[in-house]
Amino acid sequence: MDLPHSLHGRALFALSPVIVALCLVSCHILLGLHELHAPALCKQLDQAPSTSPSSALPPSKVFEDTGTIAAFHGLASAESTKSGTQGYIKIQQEIDVPSWADHGTVLLNGWRLKYLSGDHHVAGLGTVIRNIRIDRDKLKWEAIGSISDDNFDDPYNWSYAFTVLLWNAANISLAVDHFDGSCEPHDHRGHFYISDNKDTKDPVTTALSAFASFLGSGDFASLRLTTVAPRGFGFVWDGGDDHHLLQLGYNLDHSEMFVERDKKYKRQFDELTPLANSPSRIGAGYASWQTYALFKDDERRRDYVFGELVSGLAGNDLGVVQPPFAILPRDPPSACLDPTAVAQPQEFVVENVPYRYAIPMLTGWELAYGCRGDQHVSEIGIWIDEIQYDPNAAGTLRYKLSSVLRDEDNKPGFLSNHKVTILGMRPVPPRSPATGAQPTQALP
């Protein structure tokens, strides 16, 4: 069935960051009471024209070990149309591939969205990276982002942060699966899902949702470790409504090479039970994880739809450090934080990293207004500005991170928390911290 034009435009824009990136594999999506014809919508979005970035400096080199691996970090931004009906922003980007590299991938390491005309309600927002491929001597990809209220007539600016890895598989044991999926019904090869927060309905009245998913790849079966890396997210209030915002949160929790007996996992638009009536299994080639999401105004809970896109990474040289992190629903604090428009970049330092090569992955974040309840949104985002890691003096990882959440008058201030998962490659003996300081209490 085809949607009426008005409903089609509303649902299309609100979910477009996720739907475009994930390429829709189920025949239908149920969003509230609106049914979307997925294959037709997928085709329309794939054929939509791209916008040139309004700002995209060449990515900065984080490190390069010629013949083995290189990492780059960059930011790009673009604007939607200046007036009238808005659409999602879609840009194409590329980076030169050195002659020695035969593999590459791109990770999402932050995002930023800003209305260009005052502040507004929010119906949906998101950012994704998709269609990653090496074409001759270029690594190419597509990035999509959007924010809107329920009228979709407010222009906006969108930015995202990305980290590129290029490597020679003959010299480092590292493999990637960043297949997006297809438009075919029940094709579960793509590493994404779109689902609602139905599992948190009464009697559990909370805005916090949990989504379990898994991936598997035959190319990973002989490799020691399989993990996941962030590539996209999207939120939209169910039914196409818009609301104020109090809190937004995301936590891609740690992954394990484990699939549980009789457990249901989100894949595309379905829910699968890969080990129905079979024992739970530990082994190489697959990974499972749970992602937590928060989309909240002053109400304890509203229905919303959430989507996530990841890449699978595996390798005998691969290692992961995943710090504990949690997001929980907040009530507005009684004491207001000082007005803050944008948090200045903060530098974070991690010592004693036991890998020759390492990059941070922004796998968890929380943004919340500091008091006075929920507010309109003028600008929102969290992103890694800069990464530093020297393979020749491995052990110290530095990164700078910025965040923003504000309405038009920049009041009140906001709370910002984040988690960085360290993706390490080629383990080395750990070094003692430069300070030589000892723990205050000996571990047992």
C-alpha positions as CSV (number, residue, x, y, z in Angstrom):
1,M,0.0,0.0,0.0
2,D,1.1,3.6,-0.5
3,L,0.9,6.2,2.2
4,P,-1.0,9.4,1.7
5,H,1.5,12.1,0.7
6,S,1.3,14.0,4.1
7,L,1.9,10.8,6.2
8,H,4.5,9.5,3.8
9,G,6.6,12.7,4.2
10,R,6.2,12.7,8.0
11,A,7.2,9.1,8.6
12,L,9.9,9.2,5.9
13,F,11.7,12.1,7.4
14,A,11.4,11.1,11.0
15,L,13.0,7.7,10.5
16,S,15.1,8.5,7.4
17,P,18.5,8.4,9.2
18,V,17.9,4.9,10.3
19,I,15.9,3.6,7.3
20,V,18.2,4.9,4.7
21,A,21.3,3.5,6.4
22,L,19.7,0.1,7.1
23,C,18.0,-0.2,3.6
24,L,14.8,-1.8,5.0
25,V,14.6,-5.6,4.6
26,S,11.1,-6.3,5.9
27,C,8.0,-5.9,3.7
28,H,6.4,-3.5,6.2
29,I,7.3,-1.4,9.2
30,L,4.6,-0.6,11.7
31,L,5.2,2.8,13.2
32,G,2.4,3.5,15.6
33,L,-0.7,3.2,13.4
34,H,1.1,4.0,10.1
35,E,2.2,1.2,7.9
36,L,5.1,1.9,5.5
37,H,5.7,0.0,2.3
38,A,9.4,-0.7,2.9
39,P,10.8,-1.8,-0.5
40,A,9.3,1.2,-2.2
41,L,10.5,3.5,0.5
42,C,14.0,2.0,0.4
43,K,14.2,2.6,-3.3
44,Q,13.1,6.2,-3.0
45,L,15.7,6.9,-0.4
46,D,18.5,5.2,-2.2
47,Q,17.8,7.3,-5.3
48,A,17.6,10.6,-3.4
49,P,20.4,13.0,-4.4
50,S,23.3,13.7,-2.1
51,T,24.3,17.1,-0.7
52,S,27.8,18.4,-0.8
53,P,29.4,19.0,2.7
54,S,29.4,22.6,3.7
55,S,32.5,21.9,5.8
56,A,34.8,18.9,5.6
57,L,38.5,19.3,6.2
58,P,40.8,16.4,5.2
59,P,40.8,13.9,8.1
60,S,43.7,14.2,10.5
61,K,46.1,11.2,10.7
62,V,46.0,9.5,14.1
63,F,48.8,7.1,13.2
64,E,50.3,5.2,10.3
65,D,52.5,2.2,10.3
66,T,53.3,1.9,6.5
67,G,52.5,-1.5,5.2
68,T,50.4,-2.5,8.1
69,I,47.7,0.0,9.4
70,A,46.6,3.6,9.4
71,A,43.9,5.6,11.3
72,F,42.4,8.9,10.5
73,H,39.8,11.1,12.3
74,G,37.6,13.8,10.8
75,L,34.4,15.8,11.1
76,A,32.0,16.9,8.3
77,S,28.9,19.0,8.2
78,A,26.1,20.1,5.9
79,E,22.8,22.0,5.9
80,S,19.4,21.2,4.8
81,T,17.3,23.4,2.5
82,K,16.8,26.9,3.6
83,S,13.0,27.0,3.5
84,G,10.0,24.9,2.8
85,T,9.7,21.2,3.3
86,Q,12.9,19.7,4.7
87,G,14.5,16.4,4.1
88,Y,17.3,14.3,5.5
89,I,20.9,15.3,4.8
90,K,22.9,12.7,2.9
91,I,26.6,13.2,1.9
92,Q,29.2,11.1,0.1
93,Q,32.8,11.1,1.4
94,E,36.0,9.3,0.5
95,I,39.6,9.1,1.5
96,D,42.7,7.9,-0.4
97,V,43.8,4.3,0.2
98,P,47.5,3.8,0.2
99,S,48.8,1.2,-2.2
100,W,49.7,-1.2,0.6
101,A,46.2,-1.3,2.2
102,D,43.6,-3.8,1.0
103,H,40.9,-3.3,3.7
104,G,39.2,-0.4,5.4
105,T,36.2,0.7,7.4
106,V,34.6,3.8,9.0
107,L,33.2,4.2,12.5
108,L,30.8,6.8,13.8
109,N,32.5,8.7,16.6
110,G,29.9,11.5,17.3
111,W,27.2,13.7,15.9
112,R,25.7,17.3,16.2
113,L,22.4,18.7,15.1
114,K,21.3,22.3,15.2
115,Y,18.1,24.0,14.1
116,L,18.9,27.1,12.1
117,S,15.7,29.0,13.1
118,G,15.3,29.2,16.9
119,D,14.4,26.2,19.0
120,H,11.7,23.6,18.4
121,H,10.2,20.3,19.6
122,V,11.7,17.1,18.5
123,A,9.9,14.3,16.6
124,G,13.0,12.3,15.7
125,L,16.8,12.5,15.2
126,G,19.6,10.3,14.2
127,T,22.9,9.8,12.3
128,V,24.3,6.8,10.4
129,I,27.2,5.8,8.2
130,R,26.6,3.2,5.5
131,N,27.6,1.9,2.0
132,I,31.3,1.5,3.0
133,R,33.4,0.2,0.2
134,I,36.9,0.4,-1.5
135,D,36.6,1.6,-5.0
136,R,40.0,1.4,-6.7
137,D,42.2,3.7,-4.7
138,K,39.5,5.3,-2.5
139,L,37.6,4.2,0.6
140,K,34.1,5.6,0.1
141,W,31.0,5.9,2.3
142,E,27.7,7.7,2.8
143,A,26.6,9.5,5.9
144,I,23.0,10.6,6.7
145,G,21.6,12.7,9.5
146,S,18.4,14.6,10.5
147,I,16.4,16.3,13.2
148,S,12.8,17.6,13.0
149,D,9.7,18.4,14.8
150,D,6.4,17.1,13.4
151,N,6.1,19.7,10.6
152,F,9.5,19.1,8.9
153,D,9.8,22.7,7.8
154,D,12.7,23.9,10.0
155,P,16.1,24.0,8.3
156,Y,19.0,22.5,10.3
157,N,22.7,21.9,10.3
158,W,24.1,18.4,10.9
159,S,27.7,17.3,11.7
160,Y,29.2,14.0,12.4
161,A,32.6,12.7,13.5
162,F,34.1,9.6,11.9
163,T,37.2,7.5,12.3
164,V,38.7,5.6,9.4
165,L,40.9,2.5,9.6
166,L,42.9,1.2,6.7
167,W,45.0,-2.0,6.9
168,N,46.9,-4.8,5.1
169,A,45.3,-8.1,6.1
170,A,48.5,-9.9,5.3
171,N,50.4,-8.0,8.0
172,I,47.7,-7.6,10.7
173,S,44.9,-10.1,11.6
174,L,41.9,-7.9,11.3
175,A,38.6,-8.4,9.4
176,V,35.4,-6.4,9.1
177,D,31.8,-7.0,8.1
178,H,29.9,-3.8,7.4
179,F,27.2,-5.1,5.2
180,D,24.2,-2.9,5.4
181,G,21.5,-5.3,4.4
182,S,19.1,-5.4,1.5
183,C,15.5,-4.6,0.6
184,E,14.6,-8.3,0.4
185,P,12.0,-9.5,3.0
186,H,13.6,-11.3,6.0
187,D,17.1,-10.9,4.7
188,H,18.9,-10.9,8.1
189,R,22.5,-10.4,6.9
190,G,22.7,-6.7,7.7
191,H,23.9,-5.7,11.1
192,F,21.0,-3.5,12.2
193,Y,17.6,-3.5,13.7
194,I,14.7,-1.1,14.1
195,S,12.3,-1.8,17.0
196,D,10.0,0.0,19.5
197,N,10.1,0.1,23.3
198,K,7.2,-2.2,23.8
199,D,9.1,-4.3,26.2
200,T,9.1,-1.5,28.7
201,K,5.3,-1.0,28.8
202,D,3.3,-1.3,32.1
203,P,3.8,-2.5,34.7
204,V,7.4,-1.3,34.0
205,T,6.9,2.4,33.5
206,T,10.4,3.6,32.4
207,A,11.8,5.5,29.4
208,L,14.8,3.2,29.4
209,S,14.8,0.4,26.8
210,A,17.1,-2.6,26.1
211,F,17.5,-4.2,22.7
212,A,19.5,-7.5,22.4
213,S,21.1,-8.3,19.0
214,F,23.7,-10.5,17.5
215,L,25.8,-10.9,14.4
216,G,27.7,-13.8,12.8
217,S,30.1,-14.1,9.9
218,G,31.7,-17.1,8.3
219,D,34.7,-15.0,7.6
220,F,35.2,-14.6,11.4
221,A,35.0,-18.2,12.3
222,S,38.7,-18.9,12.5
223,L,39.6,-15.6,14.3
224,R,40.2,-15.3,18.0
225,L,37.9,-12.4,18.9
226,T,34.7,-10.9,17.4
227,T,33.3,-7.5,18.5
228,V,31.0,-4.7,17.3
229,A,31.7,-1.1,16.5
230,P,29.1,1.8,16.3
231,R,27.9,3.0,12.9
232,G,24.5,4.6,13.5
233,F,21.5,5.3,15.7
234,G,18.0,6.8,15.3
235,F,15.1,7.8,17.7
236,V,11.6,8.8,16.8
237,W,8.5,9.3,18.9
238,D,5.9,6.7,18.1
239,G,2.9,7.9,16.1
240,G,4.8,10.8,14.5
241,D,4.2,13.3,17.3
242,D,6.8,15.7,18.6
243,H,7.6,16.7,22.2
244,H,10.0,18.6,24.4
245,L,13.2,16.8,25.4
246,L,14.6,16.2,28.9
247,Q,17.1,13.4,28.3
248,L,18.6,11.4,25.4
249,G,20.9,8.4,25.9
250,Y,22.6,5.5,24.1
251,N,24.8,2.7,25.4
252,L,26.2,0.0,23.1
253,D,27.0,-2.4,25.9
254,H,29.9,-4.8,25.8
255,S,29.7,-7.7,23.3
256,E,30.6,-11.3,23.9
257,M,31.1,-14.3,21.6
258,F,28.1,-15.9,23.1
259,V,24.6,-16.8,21.9
260,E,22.0,-17.8,24.5
261,R,19.6,-20.6,24.4
262,D,16.0,-19.6,23.5
263,K,16.9,-15.8,23.7
264,K,15.2,-13.5,21.2
265,Y,17.5,-11.1,19.3
266,K,16.6,-8.1,17.2
267,R,17.6,-8.4,13.5
268,Q,16.3,-5.9,10.9
269,F,12.6,-5.7,11.6
270,D,12.3,-9.2,13.0
271,E,13.0,-11.0,16.3
272,L,15.0,-14.2,15.9
273,T,15.8,-17.1,18.2
274,P,19.0,-18.5,16.6
275,L,19.4,-21.3,19.3
276,A,15.8,-22.4,19.8
277,N,15.8,-25.5,22.0
278,S,19.6,-25.8,21.7
279,P,22.3,-25.2,24.3
280,S,23.8,-21.8,24.7
281,R,27.0,-21.5,22.7
282,I,30.4,-19.8,23.1
283,G,32.6,-19.6,20.0
284,A,34.3,-17.5,17.4
285,G,32.5,-16.1,14.4
286,Y,29.6,-14.3,16.1
287,A,29.0,-11.7,18.8
288,S,25.9,-10.7,20.9
289,W,25.3,-7.5,22.9
290,Q,22.6,-5.4,24.4
291,T,22.0,-1.8,23.6
292,Y,20.2,0.6,26.0
293,A,18.3,3.6,24.8
294,L,16.6,6.6,26.4
295,F,14.3,9.1,24.8
296,K,12.5,11.2,27.4
297,D,10.6,14.3,28.2
298,D,8.9,15.1,31.6
299,E,6.7,12.0,31.3
300,R,8.0,8.9,32.9
301,R,7.6,7.0,29.6
302,R,6.4,7.5,26.0
303,D,6.4,5.1,23.1
304,Y,9.3,5.5,20.8
305,V,11.1,3.7,18.0
306,F,14.8,3.1,18.1
307,G,17.3,1.8,15.5
308,E,20.9,0.9,15.5
309,L,23.6,0.0,12.9
310,V,26.9,-1.6,13.8
311,S,29.9,-3.2,12.0
312,G,31.4,-6.5,13.0
313,L,35.1,-6.6,13.6
314,A,37.2,-9.7,14.3
315,G,40.9,-10.7,14.4
316,N,43.7,-12.6,16.1
317,D,45.4,-9.2,16.7
318,L,42.2,-7.6,18.0
319,G,41.5,-6.5,21.6
320,V,38.8,-4.5,23.3
321,V,38.7,-2.5,26.6
322,Q,35.1,-1.8,27.5
323,P,34.6,0.4,30.6
324,P,31.4,0.0,32.7
325,F,28.7,2.6,31.8
326,A,25.0,3.0,32.5
327,I,22.3,5.4,31.5
328,L,19.2,5.8,33.8
329,P,16.1,7.9,33.5
330,R,16.4,11.3,35.3
331,D,14.0,13.6,37.0
332,P,14.9,17.3,36.6
333,P,17.4,18.2,39.4
334,S,16.2,20.7,42.0
335,A,19.3,22.8,41.7
336,C,20.0,24.3,38.3
337,L,23.3,24.0,36.5
338,D,24.9,27.2,35.3
339,P,23.9,28.1,31.7
340,T,26.2,26.5,29.2
341,A,25.9,26.8,25.5
342,V,28.6,24.3,24.4
343,A,31.0,22.4,26.6
344,Q,34.5,23.3,25.5
345,P,36.5,20.3,24.3
346,Q,37.7,18.3,27.3
347,E,40.9,16.2,27.0
348,F,40.8,12.7,28.3
349,V,43.9,10.5,28.9
350,V,44.0,6.7,29.2
351,E,47.3,5.3,30.4
352,N,48.7,1.8,30.1
353,V,46.9,0.8,26.9
354,P,48.3,-2.7,26.1
355,Y,48.2,-2.4,22.3
356,R,50.5,-1.1,19.7
357,Y,47.6,0.5,17.8
358,A,44.5,1.8,19.5
359,I,41.5,4.1,18.8
360,P,38.6,5.3,21.0
361,M,35.0,4.4,20.0
362,L,32.2,6.5,21.3
363,T,29.9,3.7,22.4
364,G,27.9,5.4,25.1
365,W,26.5,8.9,25.9
366,E,23.9,10.8,27.8
367,L,22.7,14.4,27.4
368,A,20.1,15.9,29.8
369,Y,18.9,19.4,30.7
370,G,20.1,20.6,34.1
371,C,16.8,21.7,35.6
372,R,13.4,23.2,34.9
373,G,12.0,20.1,33.3
374,D,12.0,19.3,29.6
375,Q,12.8,22.1,27.0
376,H,12.7,22.9,23.4
377,V,15.9,22.0,21.5
378,S,18.0,24.4,19.5
379,E,21.2,22.3,19.3
380,I,22.2,18.8,20.5
381,G,25.2,16.5,20.1
382,I,28.3,14.8,21.4
383,W,31.4,14.1,19.4
384,I,35.1,13.3,19.5
385,D,37.1,16.3,18.2
386,E,40.6,14.8,18.2
387,I,42.5,11.5,18.8
388,Q,46.2,11.0,19.6
389,Y,48.0,7.7,19.8
390,D,51.6,7.0,19.0
391,P,52.4,3.3,18.1
392,N,56.1,4.0,18.6
393,A,55.4,4.9,22.2
394,A,52.3,2.9,22.7
395,G,50.4,3.1,26.0
396,T,48.9,6.5,26.2
397,L,45.6,7.3,24.4
398,R,44.4,10.9,24.3
399,Y,41.2,12.2,22.9
400,K,39.2,15.5,23.1
401,L,35.4,15.4,23.4
402,S,32.7,18.1,23.1
403,S,29.0,18.1,23.8
404,V,26.0,20.4,23.6
405,L,22.3,20.6,24.6
406,R,20.5,23.9,24.6
407,D,17.4,25.8,23.8
408,E,17.3,29.3,22.3
409,D,18.2,31.2,25.5
410,N,20.9,28.7,26.5
411,K,19.2,28.1,29.9
412,P,19.5,25.9,31.9
413,G,22.9,24.2,31.7
414,F,23.1,20.5,30.7
415,L,24.6,17.2,31.9
416,S,26.8,15.2,29.7
417,N,28.3,11.7,30.2
418,H,30.0,9.4,27.8
419,K,31.8,6.0,27.4
420,V,34.7,5.3,25.2
421,T,35.5,1.7,24.2
422,I,39.1,1.2,23.3
423,L,39.6,-0.8,20.1
424,G,43.1,-2.2,20.3
425,M,45.2,-4.1,17.8
426,R,48.4,-6.1,18.3
427,P,48.7,-6.6,22.1
428,V,52.0,-5.5,23.8
429,P,53.1,-5.9,27.4
430,P,51.4,-3.2,29.5
431,R,53.6,-0.3,30.7
432,S,53.6,1.3,34.1
433,P,51.8,4.7,34.3
434,A,54.2,7.6,33.7
435,T,53.6,8.9,37.2
436,G,54.7,5.7,38.8
437,A,51.8,6.1,41.3
438,Q,50.5,2.9,42.9
439,P,46.9,2.0,43.6
440,T,45.6,3.2,46.9
441,Q,44.6,-0.3,47.8
442,A,46.2,-3.5,46.7
443,L,44.0,-5.8,44.6
444,P,43.4,-9.3,45.9
